[in-house]
């Protein structure tokens, strides 16, 4: 199984940078997510995680560093969280971190709360100074 | 005589004139001569011929000192030699004959020596260095010459001696007369006998010495003139370099080896020379090969000649031998000069060829460069033209297509506008404002309104479909249709039930149970029912969307259910969260605000979302303002927040005054 890396891009649409690492189990999605076909983009990410859970079956550290995502992307991120929750329920070790600028914590907190409520997953907010 | 000259060490200017005369029927003949100075050939000297004080001919000596003049018989000529830096010399030539000769005349070579320091005196030679006359045999001989002081001295000495002898004789007679007759007779007898003996001896000595001197003079003159006669005639350097291809050439330069021409290398050179002789002026390349062969051939000749010369020098026996060797040395020198000249010529020609080749190469390279440049530039130009044409066509096509699409979407917008509630319809029941700013032409957002007259109930909804632009617009059409189906047709008016109904129908419509489709919508929906006490009962349900409202100068906020409509999430859940309805009571004049996430998520240039808190503050600031003022205040805040940043989502805000 190989690492998954997708270089981000800011054009007509915003493609987030994806960096999923097999060795370390650290998976990061960063940048902005606003895509033409959101489902199509996120499908390989879901498949990769699925495969990782079966083949590697090691702890996963999932980091979200998105500073913008549209309604569709939000749904796909939720799909990922649902998948992580499923892994956790099956005994997998999952850690989810949501990075945001300290000035945005208040706004992000609400969004993350919604995600936690919807996915039943623990998500740590990690503020950073821009 | 010659020895005497050498001993005295006098610098001699030597004019050697040898004449080869042939007399034709008209008594004209050509006199050939060679002019030399101090054993060196005098070249380029002017030779003037005058007869009876009139110039009849003039010529110049060649580089070997040779000259030819045409003379007539029975005349007296003066030959004048002039050259810059040398004294002018005159020679008298008499061609008077007792009897005309019709046959060719062959003359013996004549040697004529002049002392350069000697001042020309008038007299028998009349200011001439020398005089020559043609004799009965047709040969030129020295005539009445007085050419050397030594000769004069010798003659004077002889006269003096004769006078002395006569004086002594008289003295002797006087002494004898004083003696007795017997003794006289005896002495006279002895004297006469002695005198006779002396006379005969003197006579003999004189005759013998004259004979020996003359013979020697003639001999040396013959040898020297023979040698000069055989100097090859190099007329002009530009004319073909002497073709030393005959057997005589070997003799001239003193090569005695008869096998010289049989040598392989020499054969090769001569073959090349013979074969290329005709092409010399036609082809530079052939000319060079010809000259190179000539040089190598002559160098071999010089080598052999020098060797022979060195050998012969060891065997010199007589003055004649030595003179001959000197002349051979001159010959060798001349050939060496020729070699040098030929080498220069080769160098020049090679340089010319090289330059020519170089020029040619440069020309070809230049031409090639220009051709290539032209081709490249032309092709580039053609390609550019083609590309430009293609691009233009493409652009035109794209513009056409783009226009078609835009036209199409713009028309779609009118359809979308048609399904949106008509503002005047809402105005019948409520004061309201609608901020509807799609990101693109058509929108993924839409708002919805319906009114039930019988129950005096109004239902407002603001919906945010997944996707923007056309896909969003399609979703909005579905959403609109489903709301009509659920609310207007099924008469379901409880907001939570409406959301459930739409969700179920959307799953069916998009076959989300069977496909990967993850589309859906977030929605906030309000049911407003006027009550008799003047208050209104507001029932609200939200699918991920909240409700903002005013209540007694405060801003209220109800968070919707954390569950979207449509999408696959529902498939994975064991338990699906039910949509919740909230009920509030508001007095007349209070406001309700339904929004999509467009404004709250709108990012400033510093990437900051507007956010719920700011929005609630904005609403707070608008408390007590008219619905129109509120609208412009919100639009203004939106514009300020957005700045130069692009709007990346649809924005919809619906404000209703109860």
Interface residues (C-beta under 8 A of the other chain):
Chain A: X14 X34 X38 X39 X43 X67 X68 X70 X71 X72 X75 X76 X78 X79 X82 X86 X103 X104 X106 X107 X110 X114 X117 X118
Chain B: X444 X464 X465 X466 X467 X468 X516 X517 X518 X519 X520 X522 X544 X562 X563 X564 X567 X568 X569 X572 X597 X601 X603 X607 X608 X609 X611 X612 X613 X648 X649
